[in-house]
Amino acid sequence: MEQRETSTDELAVALMSALCESGARTVMDLTRELGIRRSQMERLLALMGSSEALGGLDYIEEVAEGGQVLVRLTEKGRALCADNPAQKE
């Protein structure tokens, strides 16, 4: 069985969906759920995060809590979830 390459857009949607549904999650939990390598997750976090140097979209942020790194939505990310009709069903 051949594994299809998942596009960055599909991964970004999957990441936002997971965070819209459940709130803050560990990086490792999200990596496992999305079925991607840690390096792919790091690139996705940079794209979706608030790094101006990397042109991030500012939808998520990483915070250290209890010895773990959590990924959670920013205000802009929460607004995007609120505007998504699929999240309201």
C-alpha positions as CSV (number, residue, x, y, z in Angstrom):
1,M,0.0,0.0,0.0
2,E,1.5,3.3,-1.1
3,Q,1.3,6.2,1.4
4,R,0.1,9.5,0.0
5,E,2.1,12.7,0.8
6,T,0.0,15.1,2.9
7,S,0.1,18.7,1.8
8,T,1.0,21.5,4.2
9,D,-2.5,22.9,3.7
10,E,-4.1,19.6,4.8
11,L,-1.8,19.4,7.8
12,A,-2.6,23.0,8.8
13,V,-6.3,22.3,8.6
14,A,-5.9,19.1,10.6
15,L,-3.8,21.0,13.3
16,M,-6.4,23.8,13.6
17,S,-9.2,21.3,13.8
18,A,-7.5,19.4,16.6
19,L,-6.9,22.5,18.6
20,C,-10.4,23.9,17.9
21,E,-11.9,20.7,19.3
22,S,-9.7,20.1,22.3
23,G,-7.8,23.3,23.2
24,A,-4.2,23.0,24.3
25,R,-2.3,19.8,23.4
26,T,1.3,18.7,23.7
27,V,3.5,18.8,20.6
28,M,4.0,15.0,20.8
29,D,0.2,14.3,21.0
30,L,-0.4,16.5,17.9
31,T,2.5,14.9,16.1
32,R,1.1,11.4,16.7
33,E,-2.5,12.4,15.8
34,L,-1.4,14.0,12.6
35,G,0.9,11.0,11.8
36,I,3.9,13.2,10.9
37,R,7.5,13.4,11.9
38,R,8.7,15.8,14.5
39,S,10.6,17.8,11.9
40,Q,7.4,18.3,9.9
41,M,5.5,19.4,13.0
42,E,8.2,22.0,13.8
43,R,7.8,23.4,10.3
44,L,4.0,23.4,10.7
45,L,4.3,25.2,14.1
46,A,6.6,27.8,12.5
47,L,4.1,28.4,9.7
48,M,1.0,28.6,12.0
49,G,2.8,30.4,14.9
50,S,3.7,34.0,15.6
51,S,7.2,34.1,14.3
52,E,7.5,37.3,12.3
53,A,10.9,36.2,11.0
54,L,9.4,33.1,9.5
55,G,6.2,34.7,8.3
56,G,4.0,32.9,10.8
57,L,0.2,33.3,10.6
58,D,-0.2,33.8,14.4
59,Y,-2.9,31.2,14.8
60,I,-1.1,29.2,17.5
61,E,1.5,29.6,20.2
62,E,3.7,27.3,22.1
63,V,3.9,27.6,25.9
64,A,5.9,25.7,28.5
65,E,3.7,24.2,31.2
66,G,4.4,21.5,33.7
67,G,7.6,20.5,32.0
68,Q,5.9,20.0,28.6
69,V,5.5,22.2,25.6
70,L,1.8,22.8,24.8
71,V,0.4,24.2,21.6
72,R,-2.7,26.4,22.0
73,L,-4.7,28.8,19.9
74,T,-4.0,32.5,20.0
75,E,-6.8,35.0,20.0
76,K,-6.6,35.1,16.2
77,G,-6.8,31.3,16.1
78,R,-9.8,31.2,18.5
79,A,-11.6,33.7,16.2
80,L,-10.9,31.5,13.2
81,C,-12.4,28.5,15.0
82,A,-15.5,30.6,16.0
83,D,-16.0,31.6,12.4
84,N,-15.8,28.0,11.1
85,P,-19.3,26.6,10.6
86,A,-17.9,23.0,10.7
87,Q,-16.8,23.5,14.3
88,K,-20.3,24.5,15.3
89,E,-22.0,21.3,14.2
